[in-house]
């Protein structure tokens, strides 16, 4: 029997997504477990495996690549030898359902519809746009005697102005009228944007967010990155990469911060050992995504930087898989590149905390001996779920992280 190929539900809140492309051609044999098509659901691009075996047949009315389709939408069929698409005859000609005559279906004929429209149309002399009426009144013209060039004989502004010029009757300047305004642009919200919005609403509904901030001396942090630049290294860690490694180090003393809620919210899952999975917020053309760097506590800084670069590239190309955004216990978001000093990051639920990195500012410090230095200072903003974490332990974590940032090179060497 024919096996239907339908849009799967890739997430508990997913209602629709974008059909990206077929990975098999019509008429090609497909085995169970082979990649059949690509589909973009909530934030992630998925390769969908075939559940059945057969020859792929795609109906003419199957959604085209790039089409937004609901969960359960029929895409095609897998057929056994000798089978045809349901609704088609054995010769392959599509079955066309019998159509009732228009009169039998209860609809008016085309002639009747046109007659009804004509009867409801007012005479041409009584049709004019409000703007045409106003300008005609200003010029002292009787617009009811004009022949309109608009739809159904409607008198337009251009008709009034043309008549005024041809009759040479204006005794006062023709008003220019207010500037034309364009209609507001309406942009359809993409499935990915909807998924992001739903996640943010879920965070605001289920978490009790509290944000605390501190100022860290980032001089050593910047100096460490400059050393990588000067060395000509193939991969230069970003500030976010370095901070991620520092966060993993501080987690060893504050494991209660590296946690996430269970689905039933009856318990918290803390990261095991030093295998901290840390998410990094990435701005993409389609919205904010949070790929997860796995086992940051067990990786070197260069390994973290390599993983980070790969995930960011995949995120911006729309090639992240669902697994790339799962199991995080903490998220880092950096708005410093935009000149933002401090902000309130939003918890990536079901995680219980998120760290925001602000811009690095250089400010002069005066010492007792009169020497002046200009260390880099950076605001660290920690938002945590007060339902899972109290203020004192959250503040202790942020304090230790600030000290770690101030001694970045030494802390990384001791990992």
NUFILUM-237385 format. One record per atom (N, C-alpha, C, O, CB): y negated, z, x negated; residue in one letter. Coordinates in steps of 0.2 Angstrom, whole numbers, plus 5000, padded with zeros to 4 digits. Atoms other than C-alpha are relative to their C-alpha. Glycine has a CB too. Example, Ala and Ser with C-alpha at 12.3 -4.5 7.8 and 13.67 -1.06 7.14 Angstrom:
% residues 2
500650004996a 502250394938a 499450004996a 499550034991a 500050065005a 500649995004s 500550364932s 499550035004s 498950045001s 499849934998s 
% end
This chain:
% residues 415
500650004996x 500050005000x 499450004996x 499450034990x 500050065005x 500650005004x 498249974994x 499850074999x 499850115003x 499549965004x 500349935002x 497450124985x 499349994999x 499049954996x 500350024993x 500750004999x 495650154989x 499750034993x 500050084991x 499750035006x 500449975006x 494450184974x 499350025003x 498949985006x 499949954995x 500649974997x 493050304980x 499650044995x 499950064990x 500250045007x 500449965004x 491650394973x 500250075000x 500250105005x 499250005002x 499849935000x 492250564967x 499450055000x 498950044999x 500550024994x 500549945000x 491350734969x 500150034993x 500650064991x 500150055006x 499949975007x 490950784951x 499750074999x 499750094993x 499649954995x 500349935000x 490050944955x 500050035007x 500049995012x 499350004997x 500049974993x 490051074969x 499449985004x 499549985010x 500150074999x 500650024996x 488351024974x 499849935000x 499349915003x 499450044997x 500150075001x 488450844971x 500149965007x 500649975010x 500449964995x 500050034994x 488050734986x 500049924999x 500349885003x 499550025005x 500150075002x 487650564978x 500049994993x 499850044989x 499549975004x 500150015007x 487550484961x 499949924999x 499849885004x 500650024996x 500150075001x 487350314953x 500649974997x 500949994992x 499449994995x 499450045002x 488750184951x 499749964994x 499349924995x 500349965005x 500350035006x 488450124933x 500349934998x 500049884998x 500150054994x 499750065002x 489749994929x 500850015001x 501150065000x 499849974993x 499250005001x 491649944930x 500249994993x 499849964989x 500249945004x 499750005006x 492649964915x 500649955000x 500949934994x 500250074997x 499550055000x 493949844921x 499849945004x 499349955008x 500750035004x 500250064996x 493849664928x 500449995006x 501050015006x 500049944995x 499650024994x 494349604945x 500649964998x 500649914994x 499649975005x 499450045002x 496149544944x 500450034994x 501050014993x 499949934999x 499749975006x 496549654929x 500550065002x 500350105007x 499550034995x 499549954998x 498049774930x 499750074997x 499550074991x 500749994997x 500249945002x 497549954929x 500650065001x 500950065006x 499450035004x 499549954999x 498750104925x 499650065001x 499150084999x 500350004993x 500349934998x 498450284931x 499850034993x 500250034988x 500650045003x 500249975006x 497450374918x 499549964996x 499249994991x 500650024996x 500550045003x 496450224912x 499350015002x 499250035008x 500349935000x 500750004998x 494550224912x 499949945005x 500049885003x 499550004994x 500150064995x 494150124928x 499349985001x 499149925001x 500350035007x 500750014999x 492250144930x 499650064997x 499850114996x 499849985007x 500449945002x 490750244924x 499550015006x 499349975010x 499549974994x 500449974995x 489750354936x 499550054998x 499850094994x 500450025006x 500549955002x 488150454934x 500050055006x 499750035011x 499449974998x 500149954994x 488250614944x 499550054998x 498950034996x 500750045001x 500549945001x 487350784942x 499850004992x 500250044989x 500150065003x 500249995007x 486450764925x 500449964995x 500249954989x 499950074998x 499550025005x 487950684916x 500349935002x 500449915008x 500650044999x 499650074999x 488750504914x 500750024999x 500950044994x 499749954995x 499249995000x 490650514918x 500349944999x 500249895003x 500250045006x 499550065000x 492050394913x 500550025005x 500950075004x 500349994993x 499549984995x 493150404929x 500649964999x 500749904998x 499749985007x 499450025001x 494950384926x 500349985007x 500250005012x 500550054997x 499650024995x 496150294938x 500550055002x 500850074998x 500349934999x 499549954998x 497250404949x 500649965002x 501249995002x 499750035006x 499450044997x 498450254954x 500049944995x 499649934990x 499949985007x 499950065003x 499150104947x 500049935004x 500249945010x 500750004996x 500050064996x 498849924953x 499549954997x 499249964991x 499850025007x 500550055002x 497749764951x 499450015004x 499350025010x 500349935002x 500649984998x 495949794953x 499749945004x 499749885002x 499550024995x 500350054995x 495149704968x 499350035002x 499350095005x 500449985006x 500749984998x 493249724972x 499749965006x 499649905005x 499550004994x 500350034994x 492649684989x 499349974999x 498950004994x 500050045006x 500750035001x 491049574991x 499550055001x 498950054998x 499949945004x 500549954998x 490149724999x 500050064995x 499750114997x 500050015007x 500049945005x 490549844984x 499350014997x 499049964996x 500549994995x 500649995003x 489049924977x 499949974993x 500349974989x 499850084999x 500250035006x 488149834963x 499950064995x 499750114996x 499449955000x 500249955005x 487949924946x 499250025001x 498849985002x 500149974993x 500649974999x 486450044947x 499850025007x 499350055008x 499549944998x 500149984993x 486650074965x 500150085001x 500650104998x 500449965005x 499949934999x 486450254971x 500550005007x 500349975012x 499350045002x 499550004995x 487950294982x 500250075002x 500250114997x 500649964998x 499849934998x 488550444992x 500750024997x 501149974996x 500050015007x 499349985001x 490150544988x 500449975005x 500349975011x 500050084999x 499550034995x 491650454996x 499949935001x 500349905005x 499950045006x 500250074999x 490850284995x 500649964998x 500949974992x 499449984997x 499450055003x 492250144994x 499749954995x 499249924996x 500349975006x 500250055006x 492050044978x 500549945000x 500349894998x 500050044994x 499550055000x 493649944978x 500750025001x 500850085004x 500049974992x 499349984998x 495549944979x 500449984994x 500349944989x 500349965006x 499550025005x 497049944967x 500649985005x 500950015009x 500250064996x 499550044996x 498349824975x 500749994996x 500749984990x 499849945003x 499350025003x 500249794972x 500049935001x 499649905004x 500650045003x 499950075000x 500949624970x 500149985007x 500450015011x 500649984996x 499950024993x 500749524986x 499550035005x 499550005010x 500650005002x 500549964995x 499449644994x 499349965000x 499249934995x 500050074998x 500750025000x 497749594999x 499550065003x 499850115005x 499949945005x 500549954998x 496149695003x 500050015007x 500049965011x 499349984998x 500049994993x 496249775020x 499449965003x 498949975001x 500050075002x 500550044996x 495349665033x 499949934998x 499649895001x 499350034998x 499950075002x 495749505023x 500649975003x 501150005003x 499949994993x 499350034998x 497049375029x 500449994994x 500150004988x 499849945004x 499650025006x 498449325017x 499749954996x 499949944990x 500749995003x 500350055004x 497449175012x 499450024997x 499149984993x 499849945005x 500549975003x 496149285006x 499349995003x 498850015001x 499949964993x 500650014996x 494849235019x 499850075004x 500350105007x 500149945005x 500249944997x 493849385025x 500150005008x 499949955011x 499350024998x 500049994993x 494149445043x 499350015003x 499050065001x 500650055002x 500749994997x 492549425053x 500150035007x 500449995011x 499649935000x 500049974994x 492449535068x 499749965005x 499249935004x 499850075001x 500350044994x 492149445085x 499350035002x 499250095003x 500450005006x 500749984998x 490249455089x 499949985007x 500149935010x 499549964996x 500250014993x 489649475107x 499449965000x 499049964996x 499950075004x 500750035000x 488349355113x 499450055001x 499650115003x 500049955007x 500649955000x 486649435112x 499950025007x 499750085008x 499449964998x 500149984994x 486449435131x 500550055002x 500450105006x 500049945005x 499549954998x 488149525133x 499950074997x 500150124999x 500749974999x 500149935004x 487649655120x 499450045003x 499350095001x 499949984993x 500549974997x 486149695131x 499350004996x 498950034998x 500250085000x 500750015003x 484749635119x 499749945003x 500049895005x 500249994992x 500350064998x 483449515124x 500149944995x 500249954989x 499250015001x 500050065004x 483449335118x 499449994996x 498950034997x 500149935004x 500650015004x 482249275105x 499449975004x 498850005003x 500249954994x 500550034996x 481249175118x 499750065004x 499150065005x 500249955004x 500249944996x 481149335129x 499650054995x 499150084998x 500650045003x 500449955004x 480549445114x 499449974998x 498950004998x 500450014993x 500650035002x 479249315109x 499550015006x 498950025005x 500149934998x 500450004994x 478649305127x 499750075001x 499150085003x 500449985006x 500249944999x 478549495128x 499450024995x 499050064997x 500650054999x 500549995005x 477549505112x 499349975002x 498850005001x 500249984993x 500650044998x 476349375118x 499650035006x 499050045006x 500149935002x 500349974994x 476049465134x 499650074998x 499150095002x 500550025006x 500349935002x 475649635125x 499449994995x 499050034994x 500550044997x 500550025005x 474449545113x 499350005004x 499349965008x 500149944996x 500650014997x 472649565118x 499749934998x 499949914993x 499550064998x 500350065002x 471549415118x 499750004993x 499550064990x 499449985005x 500250005007x 470949355100x 499350035000x 499150064995x 500049934998x 500749975000x 469149405105x 499950075000x 499450104998x 499649975006x 500049934999x 469549585107x 500450034994x 500550094993x 500350035006x 499749975006x 470449605090x 499649994994x 499449944992x 500749964999x 500450005007x 469549655074x 500150064997x 500350125000x 499249995002x 499949945004x 469749775060x 499450055001x 498950025002x 500249984993x 500549954999x 468749935061x 499449984995x 498849994996x 500250074998x 500550025006x 467849875044x 499649945003x 499049945001x 500449994994x 500450064998x 467449705052x 499550025005x 499049995005x 500549955002x 500449974995x 466749795067x 499350034997x 498850025000x 500350045005x 500549965002x 465649905057x 499549954996x 498949964997x 500250054995x 500550055003x 464949765046x 499649955004x 499149945003x 500449964994x 500350044996x 464649655060x 499450045004x 498950015005x 500549975006x 500549964996x 463649795069x 499450014995x 498850004997x 500250075002x 500550005004x 462649815053x 499649944999x 498949944998x 500250024993x 500350065001x 462249635052x 499749975006x 499449925007x 500449954997x 500250024994x 461849615070x 500449945003x 500149905007x 499349985000x 499650054998x 463249495073x 500550025006x 500750075006x 500449974994x 499549994995x 464349475089x 500749984997x 500849924998x 499849965006x 499450025003x 466049475081x 500549975006x 501049945004x 500350064997x 499650024995x 466849435098x 500049935001x 500549905004x 499950035007x 500050074999x 466349255097x 500349974994x 500349904993x 499349985001x 499850035006x 467049235080x 500849985000x 501150015004x 499950044994x 499350015000x 468749155076x 500350034994x 500250024989x 500149924999x 499749965005x 469849275067x 500549964996x 500949924999x 500350065003x 499550035004x 470949225052x 500650044999x 501150034995x 499749974994x 499549955002x 472049375052x 500649995005x 500649945009x 499750075001x 499450004996x 473749405061x 499850005007x 499550055009x 500550054998x 500150004993x 473649365079x 499349985002x 499150005007x 500250065003x 500750014999x 471849305078x 499550064998x 499050065001x 499949985007x 500449945002x 471249465071x 499449984996x 499549954991x 500450064996x 500650015004x 469449465065x 500050044994x 500050114995x 499350005004x 500049965006x 469349525047x 499350004997x 498849964999x 500549974995x 500749995003x 467849575036x 499849934997x 499249924997x 500150054994x 500250075003x 467949405027x 499749955005x 499349915004x 500649974996x 500350054994x 467649315044x 499350025001x 498949985002x 500550015006x 500749974999x 466149425047x 499549974995x 499049954996x 500050075001x 500550015006x 465349395030x 499949925000x 499449904998x 500350024993x 500150075000x 465749205031x 499549985005x 499149935004x 500749975001x 500450014994x 464949195048x 499250014998x 498849985000x 500250035006x 500749985001x 463349285042x 499749964995x 499149944995x 500050074997x 500350045005x 463149175027x 499949935003x 499449905001x 500549994994x 500150074997x 463349015037x 499550005005x 499149945005x 500749975003x 500550004995x 462149065050x 499350024997x 498850015000x 500150055006x 500649985004x 460949135037x 499650055004x 499050045005x 499549944998x 500349964995x 460549275049x 499950074997x 499550115000x 500350015006x 500149935002x 460649435039x 499350024998x 499049994993x 500450024994x 500749985002x 458949525038x 500050064996x 499550084994x 499750025007x 499949945005x 459649665027x 500649984996x 501049944998x 500050075003x 499450015005x 460849665012x 500650015003x 500750065007x 499950044994x 499349994998x 462649645016x 500350064997x 500350064991x 500449944999x 499849945004x 463349815013x 500749994996x 501149954999x 500150065005x 499450015005x 464649824999x 500650045003x 501250025002x 499850024993x 499449964998x 465649955008x 500350054995x 500150044989x 500549965003x 499749955005x 466650095000x 500549974996x 500849914998x 500350065004x 499550035004x 467750054986x 500750005003x 500950055006x 500050034993x 499450014997x 469449994990x 500550054997x 500550064991x 500349934999x 499549965003x 470850124988x 500749985001x 500849955006x 499950075003x 499350024999x 472650094985x 500450055003x 500250115003x 500349984993x 499649964997x 474050164994x 500450054995x 500550024989x 500549975004x 499749965005x 474850314985x 500749984999x 501149955003x 500150085003x 499350025003x 476450274975x 500550055002x 500550115000x 500049984993x 499449964998x 478050344982x 500649984995x 500849934996x 500249995007x 499450015005x 479450364969x 500650045003x 500650105004x 499850024993x 499449974997x 481150394975x 500350054995x 500450034989x 500649945002x 499749955004x 481950554968x 500749984998x 501149975002x 500050075003x 499350025002x 483450504957x 500550065001x 500350125002x 500049994992x 499549954999x 485050604959x 500050054994x 500150114995x 500749974999x 500149965006x 484750674941x 499550055002x 499550115000x 499949974994x 500649954999x 483050744946x 500250055006x 500050115006x 499449965002x 499849964995x 483850814962x 500450064997x 500450124999x 500449965006x 499649955003x 485150904952x 499650054996x 499850114996x 500549964995x 500449965004x 483850974940x 499650055005x 499650115004x 499549964996x 500449964995x 482851034955x 500550065003x 500350115004x 499749965006x 499649964997x 484351114963x 500250064995x 500350124997x 500749975002x 499849955005x 484851204947x 499450054999x 499550114998x 500149974993x 500649965001x 483051274945x 499950055006x 499850115006x 499449964999x 500149964994x 483051334963x 500650065000x 500550115002x 500149965007x 499549965001x 484751414960x 499850064995x 500050124997x 500749974998x 500249955005x 484051504945x 499550055003x 499550115002x 499749974994x 500549954997x 482551574955x 500350045005x 500050105007x 499449955003x 499749974995x 483651624969x 500550064998x 500550115001x 500449965005x 499549965002x 484951714959x 499850054994x 500250104993x 500649974998x 500249965006x 484051784944x 499450045001x 499050025006x 499949964994x 500649965000x 482751924942x 499749994993x 499750034989x 500150075002x 500350015007x 481751844928x 499450044998x 499050065002x 499849925000x 500649965004x 480651944916x 499949974994x 500449954990x 500250085000x 500250035006x 479751864902x 499650054995x 499250084997x 499649945001x 500449965005x 479251964886x 499949954994x 500349914993x 500550064998x 500250045005x 478451894871x 499850044993x 499750104994x 499449955001x 500249975007x 478151934852x 499849944996x 499949894997x 500650044997x 500350055005x 477251844838x 500450014993x 500550074991x 499350014998x 499650005006x 478351804823x 499749964994x 499349914995x 500749975001x 500350035006x 477851764805x 500549944999x 501149954996x 499950054994x 499650065000x 478551584804x 499949964993x 500149914992x 499949955005x 500150035006x 477951554786x 500749984996x 500749924994x 499650054995x 499350015003x 479751564779x 500449955003x 500749915000x 500450074999x 499750054996x 480351464793x 499849934998x 500249884997x 499950015007x 500250075002x 479251314789x 500149994993x 500349934991x 499250005001x 499950025007x 479451334770x 500849984999x 500949934995x 499950064996x 499350025000x 481351324773x 500149925002x 500549894998x 500550045004x 499950074998x 481251164782x 499649954995x 499949894994x 499649995007x 500450045005x 479951094769x 500549994994x 500449934991x 499450034998x 499650015006x 481251124756x 500649945001x 500749904997x 500450064998x 499650064999x 482451004765x 499749945000x 500049894998x 500350015007x 500450065000x 481150874767x 499949984993x 500049924991x 499350015003x 500150025007x 480750884748x 500649984997x 500649944992x 499750064997x 499450015003x 482550874744x 500349935001x 500749904998x 500650055001x 499850074998x 482750704752x 500650005004x 501049955004x 500049954994x 499449994996x 484150764763x 500149955005x 499649935008x 500150075003x 499950054994x 484950634775x 499850035007x 499550005011x 500749985000x 500149964994x 484850764789x 499550064999x 499750104995x 500650025004x 500449955001x 483350874790x 500050045006x 499850025012x 499249984999x 499949964994x 483651024802x 499350015003x 498850015000x 500250074998x 500749994997x 482251044815x 499950085001x 500450124999x 500149975007x 500149935000x 481451214818x 500550035006x 500750095005x 499350015002x 499549984995x 482551224834x 500750024997x 501050064999x 500049965006x 499349995004x 484151204823x 500050064996x 500550104997x 500149944996x 500149945005x 483551344811x 500050065005x 500450115003x 499450004996x 500049944996x 483151464825x 500650015004x 500850065005x 499449995006x 499349994997x 484851424834x 500450044995x 500850084998x 500249935002x 499549965005x 485751484818x 499750074999x 500250124999x 499949964993x 500349935001x 484551634817x 500250045006x 500450105006x 499350004999x 499849974994x 484951674835x 500750025000x 500950085002x 499849965006x 499249995001x 486851664832x 500150064996x 500550104997x 500349944998x 499949955004x 486651784818x 499850075003x 500150125002x 499649994994x 500249944996x 485651914829x 500550025005x 500550085007x 499349995002x 499549994994x 486951894843x 500550054997x 500850095001x 500349945002x 499549965003x 488151984831x 499850085002x 500350125002x 500249994993x 500249934999x 487152144834x 499850015007x 499750075009x 499450024996x 500250004993x 486652104852x 500449955004x 500249915007x 499249985001x 499650054996x 488152024860x 499950005007x 500149955011x 500850024999x 500150004993x 487652074877x 499549955003x 499449945009x 499750075002x 500550054998x 486251944877x 500349935000x 500149895004x 499450004995x 499750065000x 487451804874x 500650005005x 501150015004x 500449984993x 499549994994x 488251804891x 499849955006x 499349935006x 500050075002x 500250044994x 488351714907x 500450035006x 500950065005x 500349924999x 499749974994x 488751764925x 500749965002x 500749905001x 499649995006x 499450044997x 490551724932x 499749975007x 499249995010x 500550055001x 500150044994x 490551614948x 499950055006x 499450055010x 500549955002x 500149964995x 490751764959x 499550064999x 499450105003x 500750045001x 500549965002x 489451864950x 500250085000x 499850125000x 499450005005x 499849935001x 490552014949x 500150024993x 500250084992x 500750005004x 499949985007x 490652014930x 499649954996x 499449894998x 500750004998x 500450055005x 489751934915x 500649984994x 501050024993x 499450044997x 499650025005x 490651834902x 499650004993x 499249964993x 500349935001x 500350005006x 490151874884x 500449954995x 501049944996x 500050074997x 499750045005x 490451754870x 500550044995x 500450104993x 499449974995x 499549975005x 491951794859x 499949994993x 499749944991x 500749975002x 500150005007x 491751834841x 499349974998x 498850005001x 500649964996x 500650035002x 490451724833x 499949935003x 499549895000x 499950014993x 500050064998x 490851574843x 499549995006x 499649985011x 500649985003x 500550004995x 489151564852x 499849935001x 499649894997x 499450044997x 500250074998x 488851404862x 499350005002x 499150045007x 500549985006x 500749994999x 486951384862x 499749935003x 499849884999x 499650024994x 500350064997x 486051254873x 499349994997x 498950034996x 500050005008x 500650025002x 484551154867x 499749965005x 500049915007x 500049974993x 500350044995x 483351084880x 499749944997x 499449944992x 499450045003x 500250065002x 483050904878x 499649965005x 499849955011x 500649964998x 500450044995x 481650804887x 500249934999x 500249904994x 499250004998x 499750075000x 482350634892x 499649965006x 499250005010x 500750005002x 500450044995x 481550494903x 500250025007x 499850015012x 500149924999x 499749984994x 482650554917x 499950075002x 500150095007x 500749985001x 500049934999x 482250734916x 500350054994x 500550024989x 500350025006x 499849955005x 482650894906x 500850015000x 501150025006x 499750075001x 499349995001x 484450904900x 500150064995x 499750074990x 500449944998x 499949945005x 485251054890x 500749994998x 501250025000x 500050075004x 499350005003x 486750994879x 500150064996x 499650104994x 500049944995x 499849945003x 487651134871x 500349994993x 500849954992x 500550045005x 499750005007x 488051154852x 500550065000x 500350125001x 499450014995x 499549955000x 489651244851x 500150034994x 500150014988x 500749965002x 499949965006x 490151384839x 499550004995x 499649994989x 500749984997x 500650005005x 488451394831x 500150064995x 499950044989x 499450015004x 499949945005x 488951564823x 500549984995x 500550014989x 500250065004x 499550025005x 490351474814x 499849944996x 500149924991x 500749995003x 500250075003x 489351314808x 499550024995x 499150074996x 499849965005x 500550005005x 488251294793x 499449975004x 499449945009x 500249964994x 500650034997x 486451244796x 500049925001x 499849905006x 499450024996x 500050075000x 486751064792x 500549975005x 500449925008x 500249974993x 499550024994x 488251054804x 499750015007x 499849975011x 500650054999x 500449994993x 487151124818x 499549955001x 499549925006x 499750075000x 500550064999x 485850994814x 500349945001x 500049905005x 499650004993x 499650064998x 487150854814x 500250005007x 500149955011x 500650004995x 499750004993x 487850914831x 499449995004x 499449965009x 500350065001x 500650004995x 486050934838x 499749935000x 499649915006x 499550054997x 500250075000x 485550764832x 500449955005x 500149915009x 499949974993x 499550044996x 487050684840x 499950015008x 499949965012x 500750014998x 500149984993x 486850774857x 499349985002x 499349955008x 500150075001x 500750024997x 484950734858x 500049925001x 499849905006x 499550024995x 499950084999x 485350544855x 500349985006x 500149945010x 500349974994x 499650024994x 486650544868x 499650025007x 499749985012x 500750045000x 500449974994x 485550644880x 499549945002x 499449935008x 499750064999x 500550054999x 484150514878x 500249935002x 499949895005x 499550004994x 499750074998x 485250364880x 500450015007x 500749965009x 500549984995x 499749994994x 486050444896x 500850004999x 501149985003x 499849955005x 499350015002x 487750454887x 500450075000x 500950084997x 500149974994x 499749935000x 488050644889x 500650015005x 500549985011x 499550065001x 499449994995x 489750694897x 499950075003x 499550115000x 500650004997x 500149944997x 489850844908x 500250064996x 499950114996x 500550005007x 499749955005x 490850944895x 499450024995x 499450074992x 500649984996x 500549995005x 489350924883x 499450055003x 499050074999x 499649934999x 500549964997x 488351034895x 500350065003x 500050095008x 499549975005x 499749944997x 489551174899x 500150054995x 500150044989x 500749975003x 499849945004x 489951344893x 499550034996x 499650074992x 500649994996x 500649975004x 488251384886x 499950085001x 500050105007x 499449975000x 500149934998x 487851574884x 499350024998x 499050075000x 500450044995x 500749995001x 486051554879x 499749934999x 500049884997x 499950044993x 500450065000x 484651414879x 499450014996x 499150064996x 499949975007x 500650005004x 483251374867x 499649945002x 499949885002x 500150004992x 500550064998x 481751264873x 499450014995x 499150064994x 499850015007x 500650005005x 480351214861x 499449965003x 499549905004x 500249984993x 500650044998x 478651164867x 499450004995x 498949984996x 499750035007x 500550005005x 477751194851x 499749934998x 499149934996x 500350034994x 500350075002x 477651004847x 499549985005x 499149935003x 500649955000x 500550024996x 476550994862x 499450045000x 498950035004x 500350005008x 500649955001x 475351124856x 500050065005x 499550095005x 499449965001x 499949944996x 475951254868x 500150064996x 500650064992x 500549995006x 499949935004x 475751434861x 500550045004x 501050075000x 499450035000x 499649954996x 476651534875x 500149975007x 499749945010x 499750075000x 499850024993x 477551494891x 500550045003x 500850084999x 500249925000x 499549964997x 478751564903x 500649955001x 500749915006x 499850035007x 499450044999x 480451474901x 500450025005x 500450085007x 500450004993x 499649994995x 481651464915x 500750014998x 501049964994x 499949955006x 499349995002x 483451534914x 500449945002x 500449925008x 500250075003x 499550054999x 484751404913x 500650035003x 501150045000x 500249964994x 499549964997x 485851494926x 500749965000x 500749905001x 499850015008x 499849935000x 487251554925x 499950044994x 500150104993x 500750015003x 500149965006x 486651604908x 499550065002x 499250055007x 499749964994x 500449954998x 485651764908x 499350014995x 498950054997x 500450074999x 500650005004x 484251724895x 499949934997x 500349894996x 500150064994x 500250065003x 483251584887x 499450024996x 499050064997x 499849955006x 500549985005x 482151584872x 499549945000x 499749884999x 500350014993x 500550055001x 480451484871x 499750004994x 499550064992x 499550005006x 500350015006x 479751424855x 499349975001x 499249925003x 500449964995x 500750035000x 477851404854x 499849964994x 500149964989x 499550065002x 500350045006x 476751304842x 499950054994x 499750114995x 499349975002x 500149965006x 476551374824x 499349994998x 499049944997x 500549984994x 500750005001x 474751424821x 499950034993x 500250084992x 499650035005x 500149975006x 474051464804x 499350045001x 498850025003x 499949954994x 500649964999x 472851614804x 500050044994x 500450064991x 500150055006x 500149975006x 472051704790x 500250085001x 500050115006x 499349994997x 499949935000x 472651884786x 499650034994x 499650004988x 500850024999x 500449975006x 471552004775x 500450064998x 500650105002x 499350025003x 499649945003x 472452134764x 499450044997x 498950024995x 500549974995x 500549955003x 471652284756x 499749984993x 499250004992x 500450074999x 500250025007x 471552204739x 499549935001x 499349914995x 500649984996x 500550054999x 470452064747x 500449935000x 500049885001x 499550004994x 499750065000x 471751924745x 500149975008x 500350015012x 500750004997x 500050034993x 471851804760x 500649955000x 500749914995x 499449965002x 499450055000x 473451704765x 499949975007x 499650005012x 500750034999x 500050034993x 473751594780x 500749985002x 500949935003x 499649935000x 499350014998x 475551624786x 500049965007x 499549975011x 500350075000x 499950034993x 476151524801x 500350055005x 500750095003x 500549944999x 499849954995x 476351624817x 500249965006x 499949915008x 499450055001x 499750044995x 477351574831x 500250055006x 500550115004x 500749964998x 499949964994x 477551654849x 500749995002x 500949935003x 499549995005x 499350004997x 479351694854x 500050025007x 499850085008x 500550034996x 500049974993x 479551704873x 500750005003x 501149955003x 499649955005x 499349994997x 481151774880x 500050025007x 499750075009x 500350064996x 499949984993x 481551764898x 500750025001x 501249994999x 499849945005x 499349984999x 483051864904x 500050035007x 499650045011x 500150064995x 499949984993x 483851914920x 500150075000x 500650104997x 500749965003x 500049935000x 483452094924x 500650035003x 500850085003x 499450025003x 499449974996x 485052104935x 500550004995x 501050044996x 500249955005x 499450005005x 486152074919x 499850044994x 500250064990x 500249934999x 500249975007x 485052144905x 499350045002x 498950025005x 499949954995x 500649964999x 483752284905x 499549994994x 499649954990x 500250084999x 500650025004x 482052274896x 500150034993x 499949994988x 499450035003x 500049975007x 482452394881x 500549964996x 500349944990x 500350075001x 499650045004x 483952294875x 499849934999x 499949904993x 500750005003x 500350065001x 483052134878x 499550004995x 499449954990x 499849975007x 500649995005x 481552194868x 500350014993x 500049984988x 499650065002x 499749995006x 482752254854x 500249934997x 500249924991x 500550055000x 499750065002x 483552084853x 499449954997x 499449934992x 500349965005x 500550045002x 481851994852x 499750034994x 499449994990x 499550005006x 500249975006x 481252114839x 500449984994x 500149964989x 499950085000x 499550025005x 482752084828x 499949924998x 499949904992x 500750025001x 500050075001x 482551894830x 499349994997x 499349944992x 500049965007x 500650015004x 480751904825x 500050024993x 499749984989x 499450045004x 500049985007x 481151994809x 500549954997x 500449934991x 500450075000x 499650055003x 482551864806x 499649934999x 499749904994x 500649985005x 500550065001x 481251714808x 499650014994x 499549974991x 499649995007x 500449985005x 480151804796x 500349994993x 500049984988x 499750075001x 499650005006x 481551804783x 500649955001x 501249965000x 500350074998x 499550054998x 482451644788x 500549984995x 501149984996x 499649945003x 499550035005x 483151584772x 500550064998x 501150044997x 499649994993x 499649955002x 483851754767x 500550025006x 501150035004x 499650074999x 499549984994x 484651784785x 500549945000x 501149965001x 499650005006x 499550055000x 485451614784x 500550004994x 501149984995x 499749935000x 499649995006x 486151644767x 500550055001x 501150054998x 499650014993x 499649944999x 486951804773x 500549995006x 500950035007x 499650065001x 499650014994x 487851724788x 500749994997x 501249985002x 499849935003x 
% end
